[in-house]
Amino acid sequence: MGRSSRAPASDYARAIDTLLDAGLEYRRFGAGALMLAHVAAGQIHGYFEAHMNSWDALAGMLLIEEAGGTCNAFLANEGLRQGNLVLAGCASVQPRMAALLVK
């Protein structure tokens, strides 16, 4: 899970609580682009960030899709220009994360 200053810290605290209550883990290894690469490589199962810019997200999301994972529709709602939520993961985990985190 990433942290963007464009979303309130309280949103992240709630998201972390939601994941832990569902039996999932929370880890942070650095930059969002690096986290997406870890998902594509199968080192972690999923990644969520309430807001990423397109230049930080799109290459990693492509890697995930090419590796057989699933990503949200990042380009919707002006995502290319304004950035968007990122929710990406292996095909078995990403839908579960979406149900928990995207309201």
Order of alpha helices (4+ residues) and beta strands (2+ residues): alpha-alpha-beta-alpha-beta-alpha-beta-alpha
